[in-house]
Every structure is written in structure tokens, then in C-alpha cells.
Amino acid sequence: MEELQEHAAAGRIELHQTVTRDESSAWSGPRGRIGRSHFEAVLHDPGGTVCVVCGPEPLVSESVSTLKALGVPDGQIRTEQWGK
């Protein structure tokens, strides 16, 4: 996480983190499940963007489908998923 935050601070990447179910007070960023409206708001150049999605399998699967529908090429979508 620190590495991603360093890249974002240096302007090399745009980092959008969202937590769905973590109820701890330690997280002060955006909360809630991401969906089409979230991607539409942050996806500036679908054909020239690499997207990395990490989370449980249903979220990753849905996100990949949405990103493809918004014009992000298959080869530019990276994922990491885990079981329920």
C-alpha cells in the first residue's frame, strides 16, 4: 500500500481506494461498494488506462465486466481476488 501511495504522491498513478465492509475508525477514505458510477467518475481515458481491481471474487468479476463495458481493453485490467 505504501508503494502505491508513494507513486500517487509523485503523480505517476491515480489511486482510488474504497473500503466496503471495514467498520474500523482507522479508515477515513471512501466507503461502499464500487460500481459503474464510480468507474465513470474516475475513468478519464478508457483506452489508455490500466485498471487494477482487488477484492472478493464477486466484486472483481462485476468490476471487470463494467470496465470492459466502459471501453477498457482486456489487457489493461489487472485483478487480484480472494474467496468469500
N, C-alpha and C positions, 0 to 999 in steps of 0.2 A: 504494500500500500504506500509506504514511504517513497518508493521509487516512482510510482505513478504520480504522486503529489509533487515530487520534485520536477518531473517532466512538465506537468501542468503549470507550475510556478515559473518555469523557464519559457513557457509559451510554445513548447513542442507538441503538446497534445491538448485537447479539450476534455476534461474529466467531469463526468456527471455520475455521482454516486447517489443511490437511493436505497433505503432500507425498508423492507416490507413489514417484518414482524418483530423486530428488536424493540422491546419496550423500555430498554435502559435509558437513563437520562444522559448517558455519556454521548450518545449520538445527537448532534444538533442540526444535521443536514436534512434534506427532503425525505419524507416517509411515504409509503404507499406503493402499491403495485404499479409498475410502469406499463404503459400501453401505447397505442397508436398516437394519441395526442402528445404524449411525452416525446416520442421519437420525431414527430413532425416539428415540434418546437426547437429541437436541438440539431436536427439533420439539415445542414446547410447545403451540402453538395453530395447527394447520394452516390453518384458515380465515382467520386473521388475520396470517399470516406472509408476508413477501416473501422469497423464496429466490433467491440469486444463485449460479450454478454456473459455474465457469470451468475449462477443461481441454481435452484432446483429444476429438474428436467421440464416440468410443465411451463415454467416461466421462460426458460431458454428456447424451447420449441415454439412457443407463441411469439416470442420476440423475433426469432429468426424469420418466421413467416411474415411478420409485419414489416421487418426491414426489407425483405425481398419485394414485398408489395409496394414499398416506397421507392424502389429502384436501386437498392444497394446490391451489387453483384455478389454471387455466392462466395467467390474467392476473397472477398473483403469482409466477411463475417467470421469472427473467431469466437469460440464458445468454450466454456468450462461449466460442467453441470454435475450435480450430485443427486442421489436418490432422495425420496421423501423423508 
